[in-house]
Amino acid sequence: MSAHGPARPLTSRRAGPLTGTAAIPGDKSISHRSLILGALSVGETRVTGLLEGQDVLDTASAMRAFGAEVTRHSEGAWSIHGVGVGGFAEPDRVIDCGNSGTGVRLIMGAMATTPITATFTGDASLNGRPMGRVTDPISLFGAASYGRKGGRLPMTIVGAAQPVPVRYATPMPSAQVKSAVLLAGLNAPGQTVVIEAEATRDHSERMLAGFGAEITTEVTPEGRVITLTGQPELVAQTIAVPRDPSSAAFPVCAALIVEGSDVLIPNIGLNPTRAGLFTTLRDMGADLTYENERLEGGEPVADLRARFSDNMQGIEVPPERAPSMIDEYPILAVVAANATGTTVMRGVKELRVKESDRIDAMARGLEACGVRIEEDEDTLIVHGLGSGGVPGGATCATHLDHRIAMSFLVLGMTTVQPVTVDDAGAITTSFPIFETLMTDLGAQFSADADRVPA
């Protein structure tokens, strides 16, 4: 079964040049946070460019369950009438977050310091993911959690009746954990402090400040120290969501490895805590340029132009870059398979606890397609076969993981034999127009593997 219905196999075969303009949907991270902070503010927050993937729709549904009025006006245009900090009502149903680890962890943080009880669940993939990384720190505020063995969903959170502020050093680089603690700190008196040894995406800090929270960031010898003053009155905002760099990664990387391609991807967010993939691709020799660089809503954006690059070389990706590109390692592994030489990705153990074990999923699928792989708990090494040199011909397991599915479909655009994914259904969670967008550029996808020519 897929995340949202029967499994839907899809096959990708070697394509001609990819050309045109790729209009990427809105940024998923900013879309989640727009809904949650809008629900915690006073007044009406207006959002344009909201990603309407299933993950974000599930967060919108959750905000309604907690008492906010959330309305869709037209494609990407939404409004949220908030209930204010500490104003969440107790939901009368189980909160189903579908496939979204970001959604469930941020929402748990947002309700943890309000004296209400909520039960969370998700699909098979989400229910297998660890929640202790969030329930441990929110317990310091006074919240209690009751879940399955190993700290897994379904899980009930009992919010703190008398929350206290905390000082918390994140044990791993995780924007989800940092954001959950900051959201919990909103309804705690005094100052809540989060310390992260490695910088992670900072959308929460930027957006909290935009909504009127008193929040500061200081770089110290122990890392980035983020201090939030609790119990503010957040003020409704007007938000234009930039386009998602994690989704843009797929047409960008496809254009780089499909012979003759030239694709423009406009208005992509280039927040430095998110742009590590693009830096890495350029280090490998990719013909990837930034055009019309500018600021929109406090976030740096640019138009990206990606052209076929047949001389990319394998590199050792600096491990300290991992937090800024953690979701992009699967598609980077596909590029690495089409590069010359060896690409070494270290410091990536966080991939083991995403929607799937992404190190294992990519390693097994690439091996089945004829690529030599090495791995350990924290490392993925890809021995490239050069441009267009991957044999392919395999059916790759996606494990209900949207990024695994999209990565192997991109791989199939360059392989000698077609590549099939066992289930493309999960793609709708983050990039619902992926198939249409890619086929408009020139990709060749087929739902009937038997009829795809080799």
C-alpha positions as CSV (number, residue, x, y, z in Angstrom):
1,M,0.0,0.0,0.0
2,S,1.0,3.6,-0.7
3,A,0.9,6.3,1.9
4,H,-2.5,7.4,0.7
5,G,-3.9,4.4,-1.3
6,P,-2.8,1.4,-3.4
7,A,0.8,1.2,-4.6
8,R,1.3,3.0,-7.9
9,P,4.4,1.7,-9.8
10,L,5.9,4.2,-12.3
11,T,8.7,3.7,-14.8
12,S,11.2,6.3,-16.1
13,R,13.3,5.8,-19.2
14,R,16.1,7.7,-20.9
15,A,14.8,11.1,-22.1
16,G,15.8,13.5,-24.7
17,P,16.9,17.0,-23.6
18,L,14.9,18.6,-20.8
19,T,14.1,22.2,-21.7
20,G,11.8,25.0,-20.5
21,T,10.8,26.6,-17.3
22,A,10.0,24.6,-14.1
23,A,7.5,26.4,-11.9
24,I,8.3,24.8,-8.5
25,P,5.6,24.8,-5.8
26,G,6.0,26.7,-2.5
27,D,8.6,25.9,0.1
28,K,7.3,23.1,2.3
29,S,9.2,24.2,5.5
30,I,7.9,27.7,5.2
31,S,4.4,26.5,4.4
32,H,4.2,24.4,7.5
33,R,5.4,27.3,9.7
34,S,3.1,29.8,8.1
35,L,0.1,27.8,9.1
36,I,1.3,27.1,12.6
37,L,2.4,30.6,13.4
38,G,-0.7,32.0,11.8
39,A,-2.7,29.8,14.1
40,L,-0.8,31.1,17.1
41,S,-1.1,34.8,16.1
42,V,-3.8,37.4,16.7
43,G,-5.7,38.5,13.5
44,E,-5.8,37.2,10.0
45,T,-2.6,35.9,8.4
46,R,-2.7,35.8,4.5
47,V,-0.5,33.4,2.7
48,T,0.3,33.2,-1.0
49,G,2.3,30.4,-2.7
50,L,1.4,27.9,0.0
51,L,2.5,24.4,-1.0
52,E,-0.7,22.3,-1.4
53,G,1.0,18.9,-1.0
54,Q,-0.6,16.4,1.4
55,D,1.9,17.1,4.2
56,V,1.0,20.7,4.4
57,L,-2.8,20.0,3.9
58,D,-2.5,17.7,6.9
59,T,-1.0,20.6,9.0
60,A,-3.8,22.9,7.9
61,S,-6.3,20.3,9.0
62,A,-4.5,20.0,12.4
63,M,-4.6,23.8,12.9
64,R,-8.4,23.7,12.4
65,A,-8.6,20.9,14.9
66,F,-6.8,23.1,17.5
67,G,-9.3,25.9,16.9
68,A,-7.9,28.2,14.2
69,E,-10.0,29.2,11.2
70,V,-8.0,28.1,8.1
71,T,-9.5,28.9,4.7
72,R,-8.3,28.2,1.1
73,H,-9.3,31.0,-1.3
74,S,-7.6,29.9,-4.5
75,E,-4.6,27.9,-5.6
76,G,-1.8,28.7,-3.0
77,A,-3.8,31.5,-1.4
78,W,-4.9,30.8,2.2
79,S,-5.9,32.7,5.3
80,I,-5.5,31.8,8.9
81,H,-7.5,33.5,11.7
82,G,-5.3,32.7,14.7
83,V,-6.2,32.0,18.3
84,G,-3.1,33.6,19.9
85,V,-0.3,32.1,21.9
86,G,-1.7,29.7,24.4
87,G,-5.1,29.7,22.7
88,F,-5.2,26.3,21.2
89,A,-8.4,24.4,22.0
90,E,-8.3,20.7,22.8
91,P,-9.0,18.7,19.6
92,D,-12.0,16.4,19.6
93,R,-10.4,13.9,17.2
94,V,-7.0,12.2,16.6
95,I,-4.6,14.4,14.7
96,D,-3.5,12.5,11.6
97,C,-0.2,14.0,10.2
98,G,0.0,11.5,7.3
99,N,3.6,11.2,6.2
100,S,4.9,14.5,7.7
101,G,7.6,14.3,10.3
102,T,8.0,18.1,10.2
103,G,4.3,18.6,10.7
104,V,3.8,16.3,13.7
105,R,7.0,17.4,15.5
106,L,6.3,21.1,15.1
107,I,2.7,20.7,16.1
108,M,3.7,18.7,19.2
109,G,6.0,21.6,20.2
110,A,3.4,24.2,19.5
111,M,0.8,22.5,21.8
112,A,3.2,21.2,24.5
113,T,2.9,24.3,26.8
114,T,-0.9,24.6,26.6
115,P,-2.9,22.5,29.2
116,I,-4.7,20.4,26.6
117,T,-4.4,16.8,25.4
118,A,-4.0,15.7,21.8
119,T,-3.3,12.3,20.2
120,F,-1.2,12.1,17.0
121,T,-0.9,9.4,14.4
122,G,0.3,9.1,10.8
123,D,0.8,6.6,8.0
124,A,2.9,3.5,8.3
125,S,6.1,5.4,7.5
126,L,5.5,8.2,10.0
127,N,4.4,5.8,12.7
128,G,7.7,4.0,12.5
129,R,9.8,7.2,13.0
130,P,11.2,8.2,16.5
131,M,9.5,11.0,18.3
132,G,11.7,10.9,21.4
133,R,13.9,13.6,19.9
134,V,10.9,16.0,20.4
135,T,9.1,14.4,23.4
136,D,12.3,14.5,25.5
137,P,12.8,18.3,25.3
138,I,9.1,19.2,25.6
139,S,9.0,17.1,28.8
140,L,11.4,19.7,30.3
141,F,8.6,22.3,29.9
142,G,6.3,20.0,31.8
143,A,4.5,18.1,29.0
144,A,3.9,14.4,29.2
145,S,3.9,11.9,26.3
146,Y,2.4,8.4,26.0
147,G,3.2,6.4,22.9
148,R,4.2,3.1,21.5
149,K,7.5,1.3,22.3
150,G,10.5,3.3,21.1
151,G,8.6,6.6,21.4
152,R,6.6,6.0,18.2
153,L,3.2,7.1,17.1
154,P,0.3,6.8,17.8
155,M,1.1,9.1,20.7
156,T,-0.8,11.2,23.2
157,I,0.7,14.5,24.4
158,V,-0.6,16.1,27.6
159,G,0.4,19.8,27.6
160,A,2.0,21.5,30.6
161,A,-0.4,23.2,32.9
162,Q,2.3,25.4,34.4
163,P,5.1,25.4,31.8
164,V,8.6,26.5,32.7
165,P,11.2,27.9,30.3
166,V,14.1,25.6,29.3
167,R,17.7,25.7,28.1
168,Y,18.3,22.9,25.6
169,A,21.3,21.8,23.6
170,T,20.1,19.8,20.6
171,P,21.9,16.4,20.6
172,M,21.8,16.3,16.8
173,P,21.5,18.9,14.0
174,S,17.8,19.0,13.5
175,A,15.7,22.0,12.5
176,Q,12.6,20.1,13.5
177,V,13.8,19.6,17.1
178,K,15.0,23.2,17.4
179,S,11.7,24.5,16.0
180,A,9.6,22.3,18.3
181,V,11.4,23.7,21.3
182,L,11.1,27.3,20.2
183,L,7.4,26.8,19.5
184,A,6.9,25.3,23.0
185,G,8.8,28.2,24.4
186,L,6.2,30.6,23.1
187,N,3.8,29.9,25.9
188,A,6.4,29.5,28.7
189,P,7.3,32.5,30.9
190,G,10.8,33.9,30.7
191,Q,13.4,32.9,28.2
192,T,13.8,29.6,26.4
193,V,17.2,29.0,25.0
194,V,18.2,26.5,22.2
195,I,21.8,25.7,21.5
196,E,22.8,24.0,18.3
197,A,26.4,22.9,17.6
198,E,25.8,23.0,13.9
199,A,23.6,25.5,12.2
200,T,20.3,24.1,10.7
201,R,17.7,25.8,8.5
202,D,16.6,29.0,10.3
203,H,13.1,29.6,8.9
204,S,11.6,29.3,12.4
205,E,13.8,32.1,13.8
206,R,13.1,34.4,10.8
207,M,9.4,33.8,10.9
208,L,9.1,34.1,14.6
209,A,10.8,37.5,14.4
210,G,8.5,38.5,11.5
211,F,5.4,37.6,13.6
212,G,6.7,39.8,16.4
213,A,8.4,37.5,18.8
214,E,11.5,38.7,20.7
215,I,14.2,36.3,19.5
216,T,18.0,36.6,19.1
217,T,20.7,34.4,17.7
218,E,24.3,34.6,18.9
219,V,27.3,32.6,17.6
220,T,29.4,31.4,20.6
221,P,32.1,28.8,21.1
222,E,29.4,26.2,22.1
223,G,27.4,26.9,18.9
224,R,24.4,29.0,17.8
225,V,22.5,30.2,20.9
226,I,18.9,31.1,20.1
227,T,17.0,33.0,22.8
228,L,13.2,33.4,22.7
229,T,11.3,35.5,25.2
230,G,8.1,33.7,26.0
231,Q,4.4,34.8,26.0
232,P,4.5,37.4,23.2
233,E,1.5,38.5,21.3
234,L,2.2,37.3,17.8
235,V,0.8,39.6,15.1
236,A,-0.8,38.3,11.9
237,Q,1.3,38.7,8.8
238,T,1.1,38.6,5.0
239,I,3.5,35.9,3.7
240,A,4.6,35.2,0.2
241,V,6.1,31.7,0.3
242,P,9.2,31.3,-1.9
243,R,9.5,28.2,-4.1
244,D,11.0,25.1,-2.4
245,P,14.7,24.5,-3.0
246,S,14.3,20.8,-2.0
247,S,11.7,20.3,-4.7
248,A,13.8,22.4,-7.2
249,A,16.6,19.9,-6.6
250,F,14.9,17.3,-8.8
251,P,14.6,19.3,-12.1
252,V,18.0,20.9,-11.4
253,C,19.7,17.6,-11.0
254,A,17.8,16.0,-13.9
255,A,18.9,18.9,-16.2
256,L,22.5,18.5,-15.2
257,I,22.6,14.7,-16.1
258,V,20.3,14.5,-19.1
259,E,22.2,15.3,-22.3
260,G,21.4,18.6,-24.0
261,S,19.2,19.9,-21.2
262,D,18.7,23.6,-20.3
263,V,16.1,24.4,-17.7
264,L,15.2,27.6,-15.8
265,I,13.9,27.3,-12.3
266,P,12.6,30.7,-11.2
267,N,12.1,32.2,-7.7
268,I,13.9,29.6,-5.7
269,G,14.6,30.2,-2.0
270,L,18.4,30.3,-1.4
271,N,18.4,30.6,2.4
272,P,22.1,29.7,3.2
273,T,20.8,27.1,5.7
274,R,19.1,25.3,2.7
275,A,21.3,25.8,-0.3
276,G,24.1,23.3,0.4
277,L,23.1,21.1,-2.5
278,F,23.6,23.8,-5.1
279,T,27.0,24.7,-3.6
280,T,28.0,21.0,-3.8
281,L,26.8,20.6,-7.4
282,R,28.9,23.6,-8.4
283,D,31.9,22.1,-6.5
284,M,31.4,19.0,-8.7
285,G,31.6,21.1,-11.9
286,A,27.9,21.6,-12.6
287,D,26.8,24.3,-15.0
288,L,24.4,25.9,-12.5
289,T,24.0,29.6,-12.4
290,Y,22.1,32.1,-10.2
291,E,20.2,34.8,-12.0
292,N,18.2,37.8,-10.7
293,E,19.4,37.4,-7.1
294,R,17.1,39.3,-4.7
295,L,15.4,39.3,-1.3
296,E,11.7,38.5,-0.9
297,G,10.0,38.5,2.5
298,G,13.4,38.5,4.2
299,E,14.5,35.3,2.3
300,P,17.2,35.4,-0.4
301,V,15.9,34.1,-3.7
302,A,17.1,33.7,-7.3
303,D,16.3,32.1,-10.6
304,L,18.4,29.0,-11.2
305,R,19.6,27.9,-14.7
306,A,20.8,24.3,-14.9
307,R,22.5,23.0,-18.1
308,F,23.7,19.5,-19.0
309,S,27.1,19.0,-17.4
310,D,29.0,16.0,-18.8
311,N,32.3,16.7,-16.9
312,M,31.1,16.5,-13.3
313,Q,33.6,15.0,-10.9
314,G,33.1,13.1,-7.7
315,I,34.0,15.0,-4.5
316,E,34.1,14.6,-0.7
317,V,31.2,16.6,0.5
318,P,32.2,18.5,3.7
319,P,30.3,16.9,6.6
320,E,29.5,20.3,8.1
321,R,27.4,21.0,5.0
322,A,25.0,18.2,5.8
323,P,22.4,20.2,7.8
324,S,22.0,22.6,4.9
325,M,21.2,19.8,2.4
326,I,20.1,16.8,4.4
327,D,17.0,16.2,2.3
328,E,18.9,16.4,-0.9
329,Y,21.4,13.6,-0.4
330,P,19.2,11.0,-2.3
331,I,19.2,13.1,-5.5
332,L,22.9,14.0,-5.0
333,A,23.6,10.2,-5.0
334,V,21.9,10.0,-8.4
335,V,24.1,12.8,-9.7
336,A,27.2,11.2,-8.2
337,A,26.3,7.9,-10.0
338,N,26.5,9.9,-13.3
339,A,29.7,11.7,-12.3
340,T,33.3,10.6,-12.9
341,G,35.1,9.3,-9.8
342,T,33.9,8.8,-6.2
343,T,31.6,11.0,-4.2
344,V,31.9,10.6,-0.4
345,M,29.0,11.8,1.8
346,R,29.8,11.7,5.5
347,G,28.0,13.0,8.5
348,V,24.6,11.9,7.1
349,K,23.3,9.5,9.8
350,E,20.2,11.7,10.1
351,L,19.2,10.1,6.8
352,R,18.6,6.9,8.6
353,V,15.5,8.3,10.5
354,K,13.8,10.2,7.7
355,E,10.6,9.0,6.0
356,S,12.7,5.9,5.3
357,D,16.3,4.8,6.0
358,R,17.5,6.9,3.0
359,I,21.1,5.6,3.1
360,D,19.9,2.0,2.8
361,A,17.1,2.8,0.3
362,M,19.5,4.7,-2.1
363,A,22.3,2.2,-1.6
364,R,20.1,-0.8,-2.4
365,G,18.4,0.9,-5.4
366,L,21.6,2.1,-6.9
367,E,23.3,-1.3,-6.5
368,A,20.3,-2.9,-8.3
369,C,20.9,-0.4,-11.1
370,G,24.6,-1.4,-11.4
371,V,26.3,1.3,-9.3
372,R,29.0,0.3,-6.7
373,I,28.1,1.6,-3.2
374,E,29.8,1.7,0.1
375,E,28.1,2.7,3.4
376,D,28.3,2.7,7.1
377,E,26.0,4.2,9.8
378,D,27.0,7.8,9.0
379,T,28.4,7.5,5.4
380,L,27.3,6.9,1.8
381,I,29.9,6.5,-0.9
382,V,29.0,6.4,-4.6
383,H,31.4,5.2,-7.3
384,G,30.4,7.1,-10.4
385,L,30.1,5.6,-13.8
386,G,30.2,8.8,-15.8
387,S,27.6,10.6,-17.8
388,G,24.9,8.2,-18.9
389,G,26.9,5.2,-17.7
390,V,24.4,3.6,-15.2
391,P,22.9,0.4,-16.5
392,G,19.5,0.7,-14.8
393,G,16.9,-2.0,-15.5
394,A,15.8,-2.4,-11.8
395,T,12.6,-1.9,-9.8
396,C,13.6,0.2,-6.8
397,A,11.7,0.2,-3.4
398,T,10.6,3.6,-2.3
399,H,9.5,2.7,1.3
400,L,6.7,5.3,1.2
401,D,9.4,8.0,0.8
402,H,8.7,10.8,-1.7
403,R,12.3,11.8,-2.1
404,I,13.4,8.2,-2.8
405,A,10.7,7.8,-5.4
406,M,11.6,11.1,-7.2
407,S,15.4,10.4,-7.1
408,F,15.0,7.0,-8.8
409,L,12.7,8.5,-11.4
410,V,15.3,11.1,-12.2
411,L,17.9,8.3,-12.4
412,G,15.8,6.5,-15.0
413,M,16.1,9.5,-17.3
414,T,19.8,8.7,-17.9
415,T,20.1,4.9,-17.5
416,V,20.6,2.4,-20.4
417,Q,17.5,0.4,-19.3
418,P,14.4,2.0,-17.7
419,V,14.1,2.3,-13.9
420,T,10.8,1.5,-12.1
421,V,9.8,2.7,-8.7
422,D,7.5,0.3,-6.8
423,D,5.2,3.2,-5.6
424,A,5.1,6.8,-6.7
425,G,2.1,7.6,-4.5
426,A,4.1,9.3,-1.8
427,I,5.3,12.0,-4.1
428,T,2.1,13.9,-3.5
429,T,3.1,14.6,0.1
430,S,5.6,17.2,-1.0
431,F,5.6,17.7,-4.8
432,P,2.1,17.0,-6.2
433,I,2.9,18.3,-9.6
434,F,6.2,16.5,-10.0
435,E,5.2,14.1,-12.8
436,T,3.4,16.8,-14.8
437,L,6.2,19.3,-14.4
438,M,8.9,16.8,-15.4
439,T,7.0,15.4,-18.4
440,D,6.4,19.0,-19.6
441,L,10.2,19.5,-19.6
442,G,10.7,16.2,-21.6
443,A,10.8,13.4,-19.1
444,Q,9.4,10.0,-20.2
445,F,7.3,8.3,-17.4
446,S,4.9,5.4,-17.9
447,A,2.6,3.7,-15.4
448,D,2.7,0.5,-17.5
449,A,6.3,-0.9,-17.1
450,D,5.6,-3.7,-19.7
451,R,5.1,-1.2,-22.4
452,V,8.2,1.0,-21.7
453,P,10.8,0.4,-24.4
454,A,14.3,-0.5,-23.2
